[in-house]
Amino acid sequence: MTDAPLPDHDAPDSHTPDHDARDHGTPDHHAPGLDATDRAFLDHVADRLAALPAVRAVTLGGSRADGSHTPDSDWDLAVYYRGGFDPADLRAVGWPGEVSGIGDWGGGVFNGGAWLTVDGRRVDVHYRDLDAVEHEVAEARQGRFRWEPLMFHLAGVPSYLVVAELAHNRVLRGTLPRPAYPAALRAAAPPVWRERATHTLAYADAAHARRGQLTEVTGALATAAAYTAHAVLAGRGEWITNEKRLLQRAGLRPVDALVAGLRPEPAALSEAIGQARELFEAAR
């Protein structure tokens, strides 16, 4: 499992909380909140994953990586591969569960993975193509990204998700960089997300509110809130890897009260959309 590490040329950004630009040259077993049994389990799984053909690095992500997990949280790991990774090799390890093919989770940067049970624990394994990751790192440094739909995500995901993972995840095997939040991305991303939120609310007002369609307006408010939260965090230079705490981190939980008070009446729905617009425009 030897490979040249991804280059990391980002300088630390003093305005960015996640500004550690060092390379992870050695395995990181210091995820908070893990006891000796957890660490032994993690070593076992990481060793098996690292031994798969084409795998160059293994990381721990999600709540287990930052210590925000609960006892029943699953274990989110990623395999970073170069070249011809074959999910059949993961399936052959023999852990029970579902192993997808490359691209089966919609293609794009989130290009597949597995839902497994290992020693009675739920383990998710994500596939990460190092060529694709390197491309997105370079794009992010230039302030470029694209939006991709992804199952279970209201706002979809930005292609810089895989860069955020490098900044957040803990490397268990191999070597990967921890990039700072690029200044160019911090400038370019917020207007893109805010435009999506603006159009979502406008369409909801024109097409759904006037018909008293509460469910459609509710969905639009939730989606626009998630778009706005991405804008807020990008403007701050804060990485985010999923939507579980997206609204909370962006200070947008007050949208809950708006949603809870919705009524299937055109005037009330239109008023709620206007209040959401004010809330989102003020969020920074």
C-alpha positions in Angstrom: 0.0 0.0 0.0 2.6 2.5 -1.1 1.8 5.6 -3.2 2.9 9.2 -3.5 0.8 11.4 -1.2 -1.5 14.0 -2.6 0.3 17.3 -2.7 -1.0 19.9 -0.3 -0.1 23.5 -1.2 -2.8 25.3 0.7 -1.5 27.8 3.3 -3.4 28.0 6.5 -6.3 30.5 6.5 -6.4 32.5 9.7 -10.1 32.9 9.3 -10.7 29.2 8.9 -11.3 27.0 11.9 -10.1 23.9 10.0 -6.8 25.4 8.8 -4.4 22.6 9.6 -2.6 22.0 6.4 -0.2 19.3 7.6 0.0 15.9 5.9 -1.1 12.9 7.8 2.0 10.8 7.4 1.2 8.3 10.2 -2.0 6.5 11.3 -4.2 8.6 13.6 -5.6 6.6 16.5 -6.6 9.7 18.5 -10.2 10.0 17.6 -11.9 11.3 20.7 -14.1 9.1 22.8 -12.7 5.7 21.6 -11.8 3.1 24.3 -9.3 0.3 23.9 -12.0 -2.0 22.5 -13.0 0.6 19.9 -9.4 1.1 18.9 -8.8 -2.6 18.5 -11.9 -2.9 16.4 -10.8 0.0 14.2 -7.4 -1.4 13.7 -8.9 -4.7 12.6 -11.2 -3.1 10.1 -8.6 -0.7 8.8 -6.1 -3.5 8.3 -8.5 -5.5 6.2 -9.5 -2.5 4.1 -5.9 -1.4 3.6 -5.0 -4.8 2.3 -7.5 -4.6 -0.6 -6.0 -4.3 -4.0 -5.5 -0.7 -5.2 -6.3 0.8 -1.8 -3.8 3.5 -0.8 -5.3 5.0 2.3 -8.1 4.3 4.8 -9.9 7.0 6.9 -12.4 7.3 9.7 -15.1 9.9 9.2 -18.4 11.0 10.5 -19.2 11.4 14.2 -16.7 8.8 15.3 -13.9 11.0 13.9 -14.8 14.1 15.8 -16.1 12.6 19.0 -19.8 13.7 18.5 -21.0 10.1 18.2 -23.4 8.2 20.4 -23.1 4.6 21.5 -25.3 3.5 18.6 -23.6 5.6 15.9 -22.3 3.7 12.9 -18.6 3.7 11.8 -17.9 5.7 8.6 -14.8 4.6 6.8 -13.5 5.4 3.4 -11.0 3.6 1.1 -8.9 5.8 -1.1 -7.9 3.9 -4.2 -5.7 4.4 -7.2 -6.7 2.7 -10.4 -8.7 -0.5 -10.7 -10.5 -0.9 -7.4 -13.0 -3.8 -7.5 -15.8 -3.9 -5.0 -15.8 -7.7 -5.4 -12.6 -7.7 -3.4 -14.4 -6.0 -0.5 -17.4 -8.4 -0.9 -14.9 -11.3 -0.7 -13.8 -10.3 2.8 -17.0 -11.9 4.0 -18.6 -9.2 6.1 -22.4 -9.4 5.9 -24.2 -6.5 4.2 -24.6 -4.7 0.9 -21.6 -3.9 -1.3 -22.4 -1.5 -4.2 -20.6 -1.3 -7.5 -18.6 1.8 -8.5 -21.0 4.6 -9.3 -24.1 2.8 -7.9 -24.8 5.6 -5.5 -25.5 8.1 -8.3 -22.0 8.5 -9.7 -20.1 11.7 -9.2 -17.8 12.2 -6.2 -19.9 10.0 -4.0 -19.3 7.0 -6.2 -20.4 4.1 -4.1 -19.7 2.1 -1.0 -21.0 -0.6 1.3 -23.3 -1.0 4.3 -21.8 -3.8 6.4 -21.9 -5.4 9.9 -18.6 -6.2 11.4 -18.4 -7.9 14.8 -21.9 -6.7 15.5 -21.2 -3.1 14.6 -22.6 -1.1 11.7 -19.9 0.0 9.3 -20.3 2.1 6.2 -17.4 2.1 3.7 -17.2 4.8 1.1 -15.2 4.5 -2.2 -12.9 7.4 -3.0 -11.0 7.5 -6.3 -7.7 9.4 -5.7 -7.7 10.7 -9.2 -11.1 12.2 -8.7 -10.2 13.6 -5.3 -7.0 15.2 -6.6 -9.1 16.9 -9.4 -11.6 18.3 -6.9 -8.8 19.6 -4.6 -7.4 21.4 -7.6 -10.8 22.7 -8.6 -11.6 23.9 -5.1 -8.3 25.9 -5.0 -9.5 27.8 -8.0 -13.0 28.4 -6.6 -14.7 25.9 -8.9 -17.2 23.2 -8.0 -20.3 21.6 -9.2 -23.6 20.6 -7.6 -24.6 16.9 -7.6 -27.8 15.2 -6.5 -27.4 12.5 -3.8 -29.9 10.3 -2.1 -30.9 11.4 1.4 -29.5 14.9 1.0 -32.0 17.7 0.7 -29.5 20.1 -0.9 -27.5 17.5 -2.8 -23.7 17.7 -2.4 -21.0 20.0 -3.7 -18.1 18.3 -5.5 -15.8 19.8 -2.8 -17.4 17.3 -0.4 -14.4 15.1 -1.0 -12.0 17.9 -0.1 -14.0 18.6 3.1 -13.6 14.9 4.0 -9.8 15.2 3.7 -10.0 18.1 6.2 -12.3 16.3 8.6 -11.5 12.6 8.5 -8.8 10.8 10.5 -6.3 8.8 8.4 -5.9 5.3 9.8 -3.7 3.9 7.0 -1.6 5.6 4.3 -1.0 9.2 3.8 -3.4 12.0 2.8 -3.3 15.8 3.0 -5.5 18.0 5.2 -6.3 21.0 3.0 -7.2 24.4 4.3 -10.4 26.1 3.0 -9.4 27.8 -0.2 -10.0 31.6 -0.3 -11.2 31.3 -3.9 -13.9 28.8 -2.9 -14.9 30.8 0.1 -15.6 33.7 -2.3 -17.2 31.7 -5.1 -19.4 29.2 -3.4 -21.8 31.4 -1.3 -23.5 33.2 -4.2 -24.1 29.9 -6.0 -25.8 28.4 -3.0 -27.8 31.5 -2.3 -29.1 31.7 -5.8 -30.4 28.1 -5.5 -32.2 29.1 -2.3 -33.7 32.2 -3.9 -35.0 30.4 -6.9 -36.4 27.6 -4.8 -38.4 30.0 -2.6 -39.6 32.0 -5.6 -40.9 28.9 -7.3 -42.6 27.7 -4.2 -44.4 31.0 -3.8 -45.5 31.1 -7.4 -46.4 27.5 -8.0 -47.4 26.1 -4.6 -48.3 28.7 -2.1 -51.1 30.2 -4.2 -52.7 26.7 -4.4 -52.4 26.1 -0.6 -50.0 23.2 -1.2 -48.5 22.8 2.2 -46.4 19.7 1.6 -44.7 21.3 -1.4 -44.0 24.5 0.4 -42.6 22.6 3.4 -40.2 20.8 1.2 -39.1 24.0 -0.5 -38.5 25.7 2.8 -36.3 22.8 4.0 -34.4 22.6 0.8 -33.8 26.4 0.6 -32.7 26.3 4.2 -30.1 23.7 3.4 -28.8 25.6 0.4 -28.5 28.7 2.6 -26.7 26.8 5.3 -24.1 25.7 2.7 -23.7 29.3 1.7 -23.2 30.4 5.3 -20.6 27.8 6.1 -18.7 28.4 2.8 -18.6 32.1 3.6 -17.1 31.4 6.9 -14.6 29.0 5.4 -16.0 26.0 7.4 -16.0 22.5 5.9 -19.1 20.4 6.1 -19.4 16.7 5.1 -23.1 16.0 5.5 -26.4 17.6 6.4 -26.9 16.1 9.9 -25.9 19.3 11.7 -25.9 21.6 8.7 -28.7 23.9 9.8 -27.5 24.0 13.4 -24.0 25.0 12.5 -25.3 27.7 10.2 -27.6 29.2 12.9 -30.8 28.3 10.9 -32.7 26.2 13.4 -35.3 29.1 13.7 -36.7 27.8 10.4 -38.2 25.0 12.4 -40.7 27.4 14.0 -41.8 28.6 10.5 -42.3 25.0 9.3 -44.2 24.0 12.5 -46.6 26.9 12.0 -47.5 26.3 8.3 -51.1 26.1 7.3 -52.6 25.0 4.0 -53.8 28.5 3.2 -52.3 30.5 0.3 -51.8 33.8 2.2 -50.3 32.0 5.2 -47.9 30.0 3.0 -46.8 33.0 1.1 -46.2 34.9 4.3 -44.1 32.0 5.6 -42.0 32.0 2.5 -41.4 35.8 2.9 -40.3 35.2 6.5 -38.0 32.4 5.4 -36.5 34.7 2.8 -35.7 37.3 5.4 -34.2 34.7 7.7 -32.0 33.3 5.0 -30.9 36.7 3.7 -29.8 37.7 7.2 -27.9 34.5 7.9 -24.1 34.9 7.9 
